[in-house]
Amino acid sequence: MAGPGTWSLPVATVIILLLPRSLEECGRISLPTPTVHLGDPITASCIISPNCSHLDPESQILWKLGTELQPGKRQRRLADGRQESTITLPRLDSPWVLLSCCLRWGNSLQILDQAEVQAGYPPAAPHNLSCLMNLTTNSLICQWEPGPNNHLPTNFTLKSFKSRGYCQTQEDTVPDCVPNDGQNHCSIPRRHLQLYQNMGIWVQAENALGTSKSPQLCLVPMDVVKLEPPTLWALAPSPEVAAPQPGCLLLHWEPWKPSLYIEQKCELRHQPQLAEASWALVGPLLSQTLRYELCGLLPSTAYALQMRCTRWPLPGQWSDWSPSLTLTTTQQAPIVTLDTWWRQRQLDPRMADVQLFWKPMPLDKYSGQIQGYLVRAPDQAEADPPLCNTTELSCTFHLPSETQEVVLMAYNTAGTSHPTPVVFLESRGPPLARLHTVARDPHSLWVGWEPPSPRPRGYVIEWGLGPPSPSGSNKSWKMEHNGSISGTLLQENIRPFQLYEITVTPLYQDTMGPSQHIYAYSQEMAPSHAPELHLKHIGKTWAQLEWVPQAPELGKSPLTHYTIFWTNAQDRSFSTVLNASSHGLVLHGLEPASLYHVHLMATSKAGAANSTSLTLMTLALEESELHVLLGLFGFLLLFTCLCGAARFCCRPSRKNPLWPSVPDPAHSSLGSWVPTIMVEETFQLPSLRDSGMPPITKITVLEEEEKKPGPWESNDSSGTCGLPTLVQAYVLQGDPRAPSTQPQAPSITSDQVLYGKVLGSPTGPGPRHYLRCDSAQPLLGGLTPSPQFYENLWFQTSPLGTPEPLIPNQEDDCVFGPLLDFPLLQGLQVHGVEGLGGV
């Protein structure tokens, strides 16, 4: 636990605690000076009194600068029992630091004493000292610049004295003027001043590291007097004052009242209220006149004006600029030229109706604003009423037929413009050639022509809405003064999808040419609808369509092409593109007796439009054509089947694939094998229905009966043999008593199937024979369906129900001989034939 008044924390945490009352007088920090130069070293000492009973006699004193422990301390015990610790900080880089003397108290640091250390620089000398005598406050106001920051509290004092010479000697001391904190100016009141006597004035700066002062200023207070600005206003016209000329302003000002007895001069500056305009200075203006006529200004222009004054001819300071006064100069007569055009209509042989148009073209950007227009006859007196007095840009009036000229003028309050003569010319000049138009965009039209010969002096272009709009209503016009041009761009009052009538008239020196007209659109519309499709002819696989092309429409863009679309019942779509001159199409490749939907799309540069849909059905095939097609299809199918069967049968690897490969006993090792079982021995056949009966060799027993010799039999009795007439099938099971010990014959790998047949009656006394053929085809006829469970082969029977005789074919490679050739069959006996008699 810590001592009294403290608490314990982990050793790794350093905590600064408050002083216990018993330690308040234990230690003191001594500094040689609390303020040092920034960057200089400083040495401090801390002495602990021996009267501190709570301290360990060998206590270690620690130093902290801010919050960081400082190394390099030295500690010793003095002769009087006090402990002293000394530390030297080699460089002080902060303007203000807190130095602490600490002592370990248990597990914490106990602060014994603290001291503030300040660092900075000596004050720099103030500069730019200036003083003004203010007659409003009746004091001398001086201001200065303090110089760079020195990081230390600095005091400024304005010092002055009175002098008879050039401030070389000091007569009377003036009390110091101390400004408020943070201020860099100070005022010396009138009671400490001699207005017409020299004064020496300077500023002194002082901080903990030193003192500095500004250069001395020697002046007479009235020589630095600063007047207040005068009051400026416009001088209104009166019987004594004439109205200002165009471009001029009449000004009057009044000096500041306390300065009425002071001789002074003034300056005037003015600035037009235009973009990026600068001030212009006029002066000096003496105060005896108090009025001034400012000329050379722009007419009809607003100006900002300001004035300032100073003491003159004695020295003095310029006053501030007066508040701005805004005035507008008078306007001048219009300086314009007028482009004119007219339309003339004869009312009767002595009177004509004239419609005059004009456009003002300013010759000077500062021309006076036009307030109206006058139209007069050339010889008309000023007192007579004019033909027209209007603010519009057109006028209609009547003239005698013999009058061919009028005068047009623009006017305002300052006067009228120069008269513009208007001569009504006759059309005797050559016309234009090849007038044409091109739409640049939806709001402009280019009008082009070929200049005639001789070249005109200019052109007049008129444009307005074409039919069905009324003629001459709301027309626009322009004049081109260059007779060598071959076109102009119209951008005024042009709208899309409107038909415009454009008129171009060439102007010559003493006449004009005939007017040429053309119609144009700045932007045309897409076709409103497409031509209607009609079915002209139709077949089984084709259809002929036609349509009537539409006549060109005003305001509609000409067609560029047609597109035909057709869709079948399966929603498969087809299309083709035709040029705009087409009026028909034949659709090929259609299916007979099928439904189609067809429509036409007409396309122009402005867009496209679709026609109504046409539904058609192709013709169906006739019965004879259907039979021919079915016959051809059947023939192709049969031919394909035959080719496939031939290919299937002729392949060597596919020979006899539908019959099993039966081994030939005569070609096996069984041919030399003699059974051990005697002929007399009888084998009991197992039941044909026994499911456990193993598969055995198939033997066919044929009953032989008498028959007439066939054409293939020989007359030799030794070589003749009876043909079987009754064929019965039997199955011989393997030896049930013992398995065969003879090796099995190798399996026949040939594609041929060899057959052996035993001929003879199972109960007859005669010898039996066999019939063996090497043919790859079965010896038996076609099979009867649904074989019984006891049959292995099927035989064809005659229509009478008797078996057909087996007649060997001479073309087959067959051998007919006795059973002696097969030792295995010598002991063949058949039993149980009673149950097979009816089969």
C-alpha positions in Angstrom: 0.0 0.0 0.0 1.0 3.6 -0.6 1.5 6.2 2.0 -1.1 8.5 3.4 -3.2 10.4 0.9 -2.2 8.0 -2.0 -3.4 4.7 -3.5 -1.6 1.9 -5.2 -1.5 1.0 -8.9 0.6 -1.5 -10.8 4.2 -0.8 -10.9 4.2 -0.3 -14.7 1.9 2.7 -14.5 3.3 6.0 -13.5 0.8 8.4 -11.8 1.4 11.9 -10.6 -0.4 12.4 -7.3 -1.3 15.5 -5.3 0.9 16.5 -2.5 0.1 15.3 1.0 -0.1 18.0 3.5 3.0 16.6 5.2 5.0 16.9 1.9 3.9 20.4 0.8 7.1 22.1 2.1 9.5 19.3 1.4 11.0 20.5 -1.9 11.6 23.6 -4.1 12.8 24.1 -7.7 15.3 26.8 -8.4 15.8 28.3 -11.9 18.4 30.9 -12.9 15.7 32.5 -15.1 12.1 31.5 -16.1 12.6 32.7 -19.7 15.3 31.6 -22.1 16.1 31.9 -25.7 14.4 29.3 -27.8 16.9 26.5 -28.4 19.2 27.4 -25.5 20.0 25.0 -22.6 18.7 25.5 -19.1 19.8 24.2 -15.7 17.4 23.6 -12.7 17.9 22.3 -9.2 15.5 20.8 -6.6 16.4 20.8 -2.9 14.5 18.6 -0.4 14.4 19.8 3.2 15.6 17.4 6.0 12.4 18.3 8.1 10.4 15.9 5.9 9.9 13.0 8.4 8.0 10.9 5.9 10.9 10.7 3.5 13.5 8.1 3.3 16.9 9.6 3.9 18.1 8.0 0.7 15.1 9.0 -1.4 15.7 9.4 -5.2 14.7 12.6 -6.8 13.3 12.4 -10.4 12.6 15.1 -13.0 9.8 15.4 -15.5 9.6 17.8 -18.5 6.0 17.9 -19.4 5.0 14.2 -19.1 8.4 12.7 -19.9 11.0 11.6 -17.3 14.4 13.2 -18.0 17.7 11.4 -17.7 21.0 13.0 -16.8 20.2 14.2 -13.3 22.8 14.6 -10.5 21.8 14.1 -6.8 23.9 14.9 -3.7 23.5 15.5 0.1 24.4 19.0 1.3 26.3 19.7 4.5 23.1 20.9 6.2 21.4 17.6 5.5 19.4 18.7 2.5 19.3 16.7 -0.7 19.9 18.5 -4.0 19.2 17.2 -7.5 20.4 19.2 -10.5 19.4 18.7 -14.2 20.5 20.4 -17.4 18.3 20.5 -20.4 20.6 20.8 -23.4 18.1 22.4 -25.8 14.6 23.9 -25.1 12.6 23.7 -28.4 9.2 24.5 -27.0 8.0 28.1 -26.2 6.5 26.8 -22.9 7.2 23.8 -20.8 6.3 22.6 -17.2 9.3 21.3 -15.2 8.5 19.0 -12.2 10.6 17.7 -9.3 9.2 14.3 -8.2 9.9 11.7 -5.5 9.0 8.0 -5.5 6.3 7.4 -2.9 5.5 3.7 -2.8 4.7 2.6 -6.3 3.9 6.1 -7.7 5.6 9.4 -8.3 4.9 12.3 -5.9 5.3 15.8 -7.3 7.3 18.0 -4.8 7.4 21.2 -6.9 6.8 22.6 -10.4 8.1 25.5 -12.4 7.1 27.1 -15.8 9.8 27.7 -18.3 9.2 30.0 -21.3 11.4 30.3 -24.4 11.3 32.8 -27.3 13.2 35.7 -28.9 13.7 39.3 -28.2 11.1 41.6 -29.8 11.8 42.8 -33.4 11.7 46.5 -34.1 8.3 47.7 -35.1 8.1 49.2 -38.6 5.8 51.1 -41.0 4.9 53.7 -38.4 2.5 56.3 -39.8 0.3 58.9 -38.2 -2.9 60.8 -39.4 -4.5 63.8 -37.8 -8.2 63.1 -37.6 -10.3 66.3 -37.4 -13.4 64.3 -36.5 -11.9 62.9 -33.3 -9.4 65.8 -33.0 -6.6 63.4 -32.2 -3.4 62.1 -33.8 -3.8 58.4 -34.7 -0.6 56.4 -35.2 -0.4 52.7 -36.4 2.5 50.3 -37.0 3.4 46.7 -37.8 4.8 44.7 -34.8 7.1 42.4 -36.7 7.4 38.5 -36.5 6.1 36.5 -33.6 8.7 36.1 -30.8 6.6 33.6 -28.7 6.7 35.8 -25.6 4.3 38.4 -24.2 5.4 41.7 -25.7 4.3 45.2 -24.7 4.1 48.1 -27.2 4.3 51.8 -26.2 3.8 54.8 -28.4 6.3 57.4 -27.2 6.5 61.1 -28.4 7.9 64.5 -27.5 7.6 68.1 -28.7 10.5 69.8 -30.5 11.3 73.2 -32.1 13.7 72.0 -34.7 13.7 68.9 -36.8 13.2 66.7 -33.7 16.9 66.9 -32.8 16.2 68.3 -29.4 13.5 67.3 -27.0 11.5 70.1 -25.3 8.3 68.7 -23.7 7.6 65.1 -23.0 4.2 63.8 -24.2 2.6 61.0 -22.0 3.1 57.5 -23.4 0.2 55.9 -25.3 -0.3 52.3 -24.5 -2.6 50.4 -26.9 -5.0 47.7 -25.8 -3.8 44.1 -26.0 -3.6 42.9 -29.5 -3.9 46.3 -31.1 -1.3 47.9 -33.3 -2.5 51.5 -33.1 -2.8 54.3 -30.5 -4.3 57.8 -30.4 -2.7 60.9 -28.9 -5.5 63.3 -27.8 -5.6 66.9 -28.9 -4.6 68.3 -25.4 -1.2 66.8 -25.8 -0.6 68.1 -29.3 0.7 71.3 -30.8 -1.0 71.3 -34.2 1.7 73.3 -36.0 4.8 72.2 -34.0 7.1 69.3 -34.8 6.8 66.1 -32.8 9.1 63.1 -32.5 7.2 59.8 -32.4 8.4 56.2 -32.2 7.1 52.8 -30.9 8.9 50.7 -28.3 8.5 46.9 -28.0 9.5 45.1 -24.8 9.5 41.4 -23.6 11.4 39.3 -21.0 14.4 38.9 -23.3 14.9 42.5 -24.4 13.6 45.8 -25.8 13.5 47.3 -29.3 12.1 50.5 -30.9 11.0 51.7 -34.3 12.7 54.5 -36.3 11.6 57.9 -35.1 9.0 59.8 -37.1 9.2 63.6 -37.1 6.0 65.4 -38.2 3.7 68.4 -37.7 0.2 67.2 -36.8 -1.6 69.5 -39.3 0.6 68.2 -42.1 -0.8 64.8 -41.8 -4.4 65.8 -41.5 -6.9 63.5 -43.3 -10.2 65.0 -44.4 -13.5 63.2 -44.7 -14.7 62.6 -48.2 -17.0 65.1 -49.9 -20.7 64.5 -50.8 -21.2 64.1 -54.5 -24.5 64.5 -56.5 -25.8 65.4 -60.0 -26.6 68.9 -61.0 -30.2 69.1 -62.2 -30.9 71.3 -65.2 -32.4 74.7 -64.4 -32.9 78.1 -66.1 -29.4 79.0 -65.0 -27.9 75.6 -65.9 -28.2 74.2 -69.4 -28.9 70.6 -70.1 -25.8 68.5 -70.5 -24.7 67.5 -74.0 -24.9 63.9 -75.1 -22.2 62.0 -73.5 -21.8 64.5 -70.6 -22.7 64.6 -66.9 -23.1 67.7 -64.7 -21.7 67.1 -61.1 -21.7 69.0 -57.9 -20.1 68.3 -54.5 -20.0 69.6 -51.0 -16.8 69.4 -48.8 -16.8 68.0 -45.3 -18.1 70.8 -43.0 -15.1 70.8 -40.5 -12.8 71.3 -43.5 -14.6 74.3 -45.1 -11.8 76.7 -43.9 -9.1 74.4 -45.3 -7.8 74.9 -48.8 -8.1 71.5 -50.6 -8.1 69.8 -54.0 -10.2 66.8 -55.1 -10.0 63.9 -57.6 -13.0 62.3 -59.4 -13.1 58.8 -60.8 -15.8 57.1 -63.0 -16.5 53.6 -64.2 -19.1 52.5 -66.8 -21.4 49.8 -65.7 -20.2 47.4 -68.3 -18.4 44.1 -68.1 -14.7 44.3 -67.3 -14.6 48.1 -67.3 -12.0 49.9 -65.3 -11.9 53.2 -63.3 -10.8 56.4 -65.0 -9.3 59.3 -62.9 -10.1 62.9 -63.5 -8.4 65.8 -61.6 -7.3 67.8 -59.8 -10.6 69.6 -59.2 -10.3 72.8 -57.0 -12.7 73.3 -54.3 -13.6 76.9 -55.3 -15.9 75.7 -58.1 -17.7 72.8 -56.4 -19.2 71.7 -59.8 -17.9 69.9 -62.8 -19.2 68.9 -66.3 -17.8 65.4 -67.1 -17.8 64.8 -70.9 -16.4 62.2 -73.2 -18.7 59.5 -71.8 -20.6 56.9 -73.7 -24.2 57.9 -74.5 -27.0 56.1 -72.8 -24.6 54.5 -70.4 -24.8 54.2 -66.6 -21.7 55.3 -64.7 -20.4 55.0 -61.1 -18.7 58.1 -59.8 -16.6 58.7 -56.6 -14.6 61.7 -55.2 -11.9 62.3 -52.6 -10.1 65.4 -51.4 -6.9 66.5 -49.6 -5.4 69.6 -48.0 -3.7 71.8 -50.6 -1.4 73.5 -51.2 -0.2 72.5 -47.7 0.7 68.9 -47.1 -2.1 66.5 -46.2 -3.5 63.0 -46.6 -6.1 62.0 -49.2 -9.5 61.2 -47.8 -11.3 58.0 -48.5 -13.3 57.7 -51.6 -16.9 58.9 -51.3 -19.8 56.5 -51.7 -20.6 55.7 -55.3 -23.0 57.8 -57.2 -24.6 56.2 -60.3 -25.8 58.4 -63.2 -26.7 57.7 -66.8 -25.6 59.8 -69.7 -28.0 61.3 -72.1 -28.6 59.5 -75.4 -27.8 60.8 -78.8 -29.7 60.6 -82.0 -29.9 57.2 -83.7 -26.9 56.4 -85.9 -28.4 53.7 -88.1 -28.9 52.6 -91.6 -32.3 51.2 -92.6 -32.8 48.2 -94.9 -36.1 48.6 -96.7 -38.5 46.5 -98.8 -42.0 47.1 -100.0 -45.1 45.7 -101.6 -47.2 47.9 -103.9 -50.7 47.3 -105.0 -52.6 49.6 -107.5 -55.9 50.7 -106.1 -57.0 52.8 -109.0 -55.2 54.6 -111.9 -54.3 57.5 -109.5 -53.7 55.8 -106.2 -51.5 52.9 -105.0 -51.4 51.0 -101.7 -47.9 50.7 -100.3 -46.8 48.3 -97.6 -43.3 49.4 -96.4 -41.0 47.2 -94.3 -37.6 48.2 -92.7 -34.9 46.9 -90.4 -32.5 49.2 -88.5 -28.8 48.3 -88.8 -26.8 50.3 -86.1 -23.7 51.9 -87.4 -22.3 52.6 -83.9 -22.6 50.3 -80.9 -23.3 53.4 -78.7 -26.1 54.7 -81.1 -29.0 56.2 -79.3 -32.0 54.1 -78.5 -34.7 54.3 -81.2 -38.0 55.4 -80.0 -39.9 55.5 -83.3 -39.9 55.9 -87.1 -41.2 58.5 -89.4 -42.2 58.1 -93.1 -42.5 61.3 -95.1 -42.8 62.4 -98.7 -39.6 63.9 -100.0 -41.1 67.4 -100.3 -43.2 67.3 -97.2 -42.9 70.1 -94.7 -41.9 69.4 -91.1 -45.2 70.8 -89.8 -47.2 68.5 -92.0 -48.2 65.1 -90.5 -46.0 62.3 -91.7 -47.3 59.3 -93.7 -46.4 57.1 -90.8 -45.2 57.6 -87.2 -44.9 54.2 -85.7 -42.8 52.1 -83.4 -43.3 49.0 -85.5 -41.0 47.8 -88.4 -43.7 48.2 -91.1 -46.2 50.7 -92.2 -49.1 50.8 -94.8 -50.1 54.0 -96.5 -51.5 55.4 -99.8 -49.5 57.3 -102.4 -50.4 58.9 -105.7 -49.4 56.7 -108.6 -46.8 59.3 -109.9 -45.0 59.3 -106.5 -42.1 56.8 -106.6 -40.1 57.8 -103.5 -40.5 58.3 -99.7 -38.1 59.1 -96.9 -37.7 57.0 -93.7 -36.1 58.2 -90.5 -35.6 56.8 -86.9 -35.8 59.2 -84.0 -35.5 59.6 -80.2 -35.4 62.5 -77.7 -31.9 63.6 -79.0 -32.9 63.9 -82.6 -33.5 61.9 -85.8 -31.2 59.7 -87.9 -30.1 60.6 -91.4 -33.0 60.2 -93.8 -33.1 56.9 -95.8 -34.7 57.3 -99.3 -37.0 54.5 -100.4 -37.4 54.3 -104.2 -40.2 52.1 -105.6 -38.3 50.4 -108.5 -39.8 48.8 -111.5 -39.1 45.2 -112.4 -37.0 45.3 -115.6 -33.8 43.4 -114.6 -32.9 39.7 -115.4 -34.3 37.0 -113.2 -32.4 34.5 -111.1 -31.7 30.9 -112.3 -31.9 27.5 -110.6 -33.4 28.5 -107.3 -33.1 25.6 -104.8 -33.3 24.9 -101.1 -31.6 22.5 -98.7 -32.8 21.7 -95.1 -29.8 22.1 -92.7 -31.7 21.2 -89.6 -35.4 21.4 -88.4 -35.0 25.1 -87.7 -33.1 26.4 -90.7 -33.2 26.4 -94.5 -30.5 27.1 -97.0 -31.6 28.9 -100.1 -29.3 28.9 -103.1 -29.4 30.3 -106.7 -27.2 31.2 -109.6 -26.4 34.9 -109.8 -27.6 36.4 -113.0 -25.6 38.6 -115.4 -25.0 41.5 -114.8 -24.4 40.9 -111.1 -27.1 42.5 -108.8 -26.2 44.9 -106.0 -28.1 42.8 -103.5 -31.0 40.4 -102.9 -34.2 40.5 -100.9 -35.4 37.1 -99.5 -38.9 36.6 -98.2 -40.3 33.5 -96.5 -43.5 32.6 -94.8 -45.9 29.7 -94.5 -47.1 28.4 -97.8 -50.6 27.3 -98.8 -53.1 26.9 -97.3 -51.9 29.9 -95.2 -53.2 33.3 -96.5 -50.7 35.0 -98.8 -48.5 37.7 -97.3 -49.4 36.9 -93.7 -46.6 36.9 -91.1 -43.8 36.9 -93.6 -40.2 37.3 -92.7 -37.6 39.0 -94.9 -33.9 39.9 -95.0 -31.7 41.8 -97.4 -28.3 40.6 -98.6 -26.1 43.5 -99.8 -23.5 41.3 -101.4 -24.6 40.7 -105.0 -21.9 38.0 -105.7 -23.2 35.5 -103.1 -25.1 32.4 -104.4 -27.2 31.6 -101.3 -28.1 32.5 -97.7 -29.2 30.7 -94.6 -32.7 31.3 -93.2 -32.8 30.8 -89.4 -35.6 33.1 -88.3 -39.1 31.7 -87.8 -38.4 28.3 -89.3 -40.2 25.3 -87.8 -40.2 21.7 -88.8 -43.1 20.0 -90.7 -44.2 23.3 -92.1 -44.4 24.2 -95.8 -42.6 27.5 -96.5 -42.9 29.7 -99.6 -39.6 31.4 -100.3 -39.2 34.3 -102.6 -35.9 35.8 -103.9 -35.8 39.1 -105.7 -32.5 40.5 -107.2 -31.9 44.2 -106.8 -30.0 46.2 -109.4 -28.8 49.8 -109.5 -31.9 51.4 -110.9 -34.3 48.5 -111.1 -35.0 45.0 -109.8 -35.6 41.6 -111.3 -38.7 39.4 -111.2 -39.3 37.5 -108.0 -38.7 33.7 -108.0 -40.6 31.3 -105.7 -39.9 27.9 -104.3 -41.5 25.7 -101.6 -39.6 23.8 -99.0 -39.7 22.0 -95.7 -37.0 22.2 -93.0 -38.0 18.7 -91.9 -40.5 16.3 -93.6 -42.8 13.8 -91.9 -42.8 10.0 -92.3 -45.5 8.5 -94.5 -48.8 8.4 -92.8 -49.8 5.0 -94.2 -48.5 2.4 -96.7 -50.2 1.2 -99.9 -52.8 -1.5 -99.5 -51.8 -5.0 -100.6 -53.9 -6.9 -103.1 -53.8 -10.6 -104.1 -53.6 -10.9 -107.9 -53.0 -14.6 -108.4 -52.2 -17.5 -106.2 -51.0 -21.1 -106.7 -50.0 -24.1 -104.7 -46.5 -22.8 -103.9 -46.6 -19.1 -105.0 -48.7 -16.0 -104.7 -48.6 -12.8 -106.7 -49.2 -9.5 -104.8 -49.6 -6.0 -106.1 -50.3 -2.5 -104.7 -50.9 0.9 -106.0 -48.1 3.4 -105.1 -49.3 6.5 -103.4 -49.0 10.0 -104.9 -46.4 12.3 -103.3 -47.8 14.3 -100.4 -46.7 17.7 -99.3 -44.7 17.6 -96.1 -44.1 13.9 -96.5 -40.6 12.6 -97.2 -40.4 10.6 -100.5 -40.2 6.8 -100.1 -36.9 5.1 -100.4 -38.0 1.4 -100.4 -40.6 -1.2 -99.6 -40.3 -4.2 -97.3 -42.7 -7.2 -97.6 -43.1 -9.4 -94.6 -45.0 -12.8 -94.6 -45.5 -15.3 -91.8 -46.7 -18.9 -92.0 -48.9 -20.8 -89.6 -45.8 -21.9 -87.6 -44.9 -18.2 -86.9 -41.9 -18.3 -89.1 -41.3 -14.9 -90.7 -39.7 -14.0 -94.0 -39.1 -10.7 -95.6 -37.7 -9.1 -98.8 -36.8 -5.5 -99.7 -37.9 -3.8 -102.9 -37.1 -0.4 -104.4 -39.6 2.5 -104.2 -40.6 2.1 -107.9 -41.9 -1.5 -107.4 -45.6 -2.1 -107.4 -45.8 -5.9 -107.2 -44.1 -9.1 -106.0 -44.4 -12.9 -106.4 -43.8 -14.9 -103.3 -42.2 -18.3 -104.1 -41.5 -21.3 -102.0 -44.8 -21.4 -100.2 -46.3 -24.6 -98.9 -49.5 -26.0 -100.5 -52.8 -25.6 -98.6 -51.1 -23.2 -96.0 -52.2 -20.0 -94.4 -50.0 -16.9 -94.6 -50.2 -13.4 -93.2 -48.6 -10.7 -95.4 -48.1 -6.9 -94.8 -46.1 -4.2 -96.5 -43.9 -1.5 -94.9 -43.2 1.8 -96.8 -40.0 3.5 -95.6 -38.6 7.0 -96.2 -35.8 9.0 -94.6 -38.2 10.4 -92.0 -39.6 7.1 -90.9 -41.8 4.1 -92.0 -45.5 3.1 -92.0 -47.1 -0.4 -92.2 -50.1 -1.4 -94.4 -53.0 -3.5 -93.2 -52.3 -7.3 -93.0 -53.4 -9.5 -95.9 -54.3 -13.2 -95.1 -54.0 -15.7 -97.9 -54.1 -19.5 -98.3 -52.3 -21.4 -101.1 -54.1 -24.0 -103.2 -54.1 -27.7 -102.2 -52.6 -30.5 -104.4 -55.0 -32.4 -106.7 -55.8 -36.2 -106.2 -53.8 -37.3 -109.2 -50.8 -35.3 -108.1 -51.2 -36.8 -104.6 -51.2 -40.3 -106.0 -48.1 -39.6 -108.1 -46.3 -38.2 -105.1 -47.4 -41.2 -102.9 -46.2 -43.6 -105.6 -42.9 -41.9 -105.9 -42.5 -42.0 -102.1 -43.4 -45.7 -101.9 -41.0 -46.5 -104.7 -38.2 -44.7 -103.0 -39.0 -46.4 -99.7 -39.0 -49.8 -101.3 -35.8 -49.2 -103.1 -34.2 -48.0 -99.9 -35.4 -51.1 -98.1 -34.1 -53.4 -100.8 -30.7 -51.7 -100.9 -30.5 -52.0 -97.1 -31.4 -55.7 -97.1 -28.9 -56.5 -99.9 -26.2 -54.7 -98.0 -27.2 -56.4 -94.8 -27.2 -59.9 -96.4 -24.1 -59.5 -98.5 -21.8 -58.6 -95.7 -19.6 -61.6 -94.7 -19.8 -60.8 -91.0 -23.6 -60.9 -91.2 -24.1 -64.3 -93.0 -26.9 -66.3 -91.4 -27.3 -64.1 -88.4 -30.8 -65.3 -87.6 -30.0 -69.1 -87.1 -27.7 -70.6 -84.6 -24.4 -72.0 -85.6 -24.9 -75.8 -85.4 -21.7 -78.0 -85.4 -21.4 -80.8 -87.9 -20.8 -84.2 -86.2 -19.3 -85.6 -89.4 -16.6 -83.0 -89.4 -15.7 -83.4 -85.8 -13.7 -85.9 -83.9 -16.9 -87.9 -83.2 -16.6 -89.4 -86.6 -13.9 -91.9 -85.3 -15.5 -92.5 -82.0 -17.4 -95.7 -81.3 -19.8 -95.7 -78.4 -19.3 -98.3 -75.6 -23.0 -98.7 -75.2 -24.4 -101.7 -77.1 -27.3 -101.4 -79.4 -29.3 -103.6 -77.2 -29.1 -101.2 -74.3 -32.1 -99.0 -73.9 -31.9 -95.5 -72.5 -34.9 -94.1 -70.6 -35.7 -90.6 -72.0 -36.4 -88.1 -69.4 -39.7 -86.2 -69.5 -39.8 -83.5 -72.1 -41.3 -81.2 -69.5 -38.3 -81.6 -67.1 -37.0 -78.1 -66.5 -33.7 -79.5 -65.3 -33.0 -81.1 -68.6 -29.7 -79.9 -70.0 -29.4 -78.8 -73.6 -28.3 -81.5 -76.0 -27.7 -82.0 -79.7 -30.8 -81.8 -81.8 -31.6 -85.0 -83.8 -34.3 -85.2 -86.4 -35.7 -88.7 -87.1 -37.5 -89.1 -90.4 -39.8 -92.0 -91.2 -39.2 -93.4 -94.5 -42.1 -94.6 -96.7 -42.4 -95.9 -100.1 -42.6 -93.4 -102.9 -41.9 -93.1 -106.5 -38.5 -92.3 -107.5 -37.8 -88.7 -108.2 -36.0 -87.3 -111.0 -32.8 -87.0 -109.1 -32.7 -90.8 -108.2 -30.3 -93.1 -110.0 -31.6 -96.4 -111.6 -28.9 -98.3 -109.8 -30.5 -100.2 -107.0 -27.4 -100.1 -104.9 -27.4 -96.4 -104.9 -31.1 -95.8 -104.4 -32.8 -95.1 -101.1 -36.3 -94.3 -100.2 -37.2 -90.7 -99.3 -38.8 -90.0 -96.0 -42.4 -89.0 -96.0 -43.1 -88.6 -92.2 -40.9 -86.3 -90.2 -41.1 -86.4 -86.4 -38.9 -84.6 -84.0 -37.3 -86.2 -81.0 -34.9 -84.9 -78.3 -32.2 -87.1 -77.1 -30.9 -86.3 -73.7 -27.4 -87.0 -72.6 -26.4 -90.1 -70.8 -28.1 -89.9 -67.4 -25.9 -92.5 -65.9 -22.5 -91.1 -66.4 -21.1 -87.9 -67.9 -19.2 -88.2 -71.1 -15.5 -88.4 -70.7 -14.8 -87.8 -74.4 -13.4 -84.4 -75.2 -15.8 -82.0 -76.8 -15.7 -81.2 -80.4 -14.3 -77.8 -81.2 -17.0 -75.2 -81.9 -17.5 -74.3 -85.5 -16.4 -70.8 -86.1 -17.5 -70.8 -89.7 -20.5 -68.7 -90.8 -22.0 -71.9 -92.4 -24.5 -73.9 -90.5 -24.2 -77.7 -91.1 -27.1 -80.0 -90.6 -27.3 -83.8 -90.2 -30.6 -85.7 -90.5 -31.4 -89.4 -89.7 -33.8 -91.1 -92.1 -35.9 -94.1 -91.3 -38.7 -95.3 -89.2 -38.2 -95.5 -85.5 -40.0 -98.9 -85.4 -39.2 -100.2 -88.9 -36.9 -103.1 -89.4 -35.0 -101.6 -92.3 -31.7 -99.9 -92.0 -31.6 -96.2 -91.3 -29.8 -93.6 -93.4 -28.7 -90.0 -92.9 -28.8 -87.0 -95.0 -26.1 -84.3 -94.6 -25.8 -81.1 -96.5 -23.1 -78.4 -96.4 -25.6 -75.7 -97.5 -25.7 -72.5 -95.4 -29.6 -72.5 -95.7 -31.9 -74.5 -93.5 -33.1 -77.8 -95.0 -36.6 -77.4 -93.6 -39.3 -75.2 -94.9 -41.0 -72.2 -93.3 -41.8 -72.3 -89.6 -45.2 -72.5 -88.2 -46.1 -70.1 -85.5 -46.5 -70.9 -81.8 -44.3 -74.0 -81.4 -45.3 -76.5 -78.8 -43.1 -77.2 -75.8 -42.0 -80.5 -77.2 -40.9 -79.3 -80.7 -37.5 -78.3 -81.7 -38.1 -77.6 -85.3 -41.1 -76.8 -87.4 -42.1 -78.3 -90.7 -44.4 -77.2 -93.5 -47.2 -79.5 -94.2 -49.2 -80.0 -97.4 -52.6 -78.6 -97.7 -54.0 -82.1 -96.9 -52.3 -82.2 -93.6 -49.6 -84.7 -94.6 -46.0 -83.9 -94.4 -44.4 -82.9 -97.6 -41.6 -85.2 -98.8 -38.1 -84.0 -98.3 -36.6 -83.9 -101.8 -33.0 -82.9 -101.8 -32.0 -80.3 -104.3 -29.4 -81.3 -106.8 -27.8 -77.8 -106.5 -27.2 -78.4 -102.8 -24.1 -80.0 -101.7 -25.8 -82.9 -99.9 -24.6 -86.5 -99.1 -27.0 -89.4 -98.6 -25.6 -92.5 -96.9 -26.1 -95.1 -94.2 -25.6 -94.5 -90.5 -22.5 -96.6 -90.5 -20.6 -93.5 -91.3 -21.5 -92.1 -87.9 -20.5 -94.5 -85.1 -22.2 -92.4 -82.5 -25.5 -92.9 -84.1 -25.2 -96.7 -84.5 -26.7 -97.3 -81.1 -29.5 -94.9 -81.6 -32.9 -96.2 -80.4 -36.1 -94.4 -80.0 -38.6 -95.2 -77.3 -41.8 -93.7 -76.2 -43.0 -92.9 -79.6 -46.5 -93.9 -78.7 -47.2 -90.5 -77.3 -45.9 -88.7 -80.4 -48.0 -90.4 -82.9 -50.5 -87.6 -83.2 -47.9 -84.9 -83.5 
